[in-house]
Amino acid sequence: MLIGEVARRSGVSTRMLRHYDALGLVRPTGRTVGGYREYSEEDIRRIFHVESLRSLGLSLRQIGRALADPAFEPATLVADLIRQTERRLARERELLDRLRTVDASAPFDWAGVLRIVELVHGLNSRHASRRQQAVLAPDEDLPSELLARAVLTEPDPNVAGALRWALARSGGEAVPALVAGARSPQVEVRRRAVLALTALPADAADTADAVTAALTESLGDTDPSVRAHAALALGARGHTAAVPELIRMVVEGRKDVEAAELLGTLAREPACTDQIMGALADELTAAGADREVRLRLTQALVDLPPAHARALLRTLADDADPAVSLVASALLSALDS
């Protein structure tokens, strides 16, 4: 079969077939009397082998080595191709994210595009100081979506704090991205997302409900620190849904002072007082002989309205544990004075 017919049947151009011949990759078995290339059925099969391997991303040199070695095992080569493809896809995803960021910022001219690209480079810097400078740049209106993605991946606490500050100033456009981050399978991302949500203004009418719903959902998180951040934020905003977690924080000694203060504030609402007092009494009973837990619960009573705390403190003043009795008596005396 002559080269033109082979090109028509295989879909490989005559120019590429000549290139294969020059490389020794697919050499026609014969020549006509006039010197034209003549391909056998075996040659055509080899052409299809070459094209199949090219479709996997192999270079012509790699294909030549693979076809020339009868003992060739493709596993190693395929594994290398997988790694190369993953790296290429990662670069393309990074480019796509960058383009979406520029598009979301709706720049009006090339100067705006270049400014956003410069900010992206700054936030992707390996150096924390450079990332922080990019966030704190004066007179920069940073895209909320860019800030949200950055805060969810930022490991440095100082840079993360600057990002949360910038997000709090940027309005509520970042809330959907932060809510999605609060549902991430990665616990570190959830922690960063909840912290960013707690930093948003509580009085923003357009986002308050969404933020409250996301924080309330985070009260059921498997990670104690996520639950704690959500409970403290909700408690500070006056939401009684945080009460069970705040009491658990006192019991477990996780930010127990802050939790006790918020319980005291929430207990000033008559509808919440009985709930908190009853829960604390139940926890004191459940704590049994665990002195540290009972001491923390006893100390939490001092932040509650005195009229309600006194009765429980009087009972604890007669506690069998001397340490609990002493603390309860001291707190009772302070309230009475």
Secondary structure by P-SEA (a helix, b strand, c coil): ccaaaaaaaacccaaaaaaaaaacccccccccccccbbbcaaaaaaaaaaaaaaaacccaaaaaaaaacccccaaaaaaaaaaaaaaaaaaaaaaaaaaaaaaaaccccaaaaaaaaaaaaaaacccaaaaaaaaacccccccaaaaaaaaaccccaaaaaaaaaaaaaacccaaaaaaaaaacccaaaaaaaaaaaaaccccccccaaaaaaaaaaacccccaaaaaaaaaaaaaaccccaaaaaaaaaaaccaaaaaaaaaaaaacccccaaaaaaaaaaaaaaaccaaaaaaaaaaaaaaccaaaaaaaaaaaaacccaaaaaaaaaaaaaaac
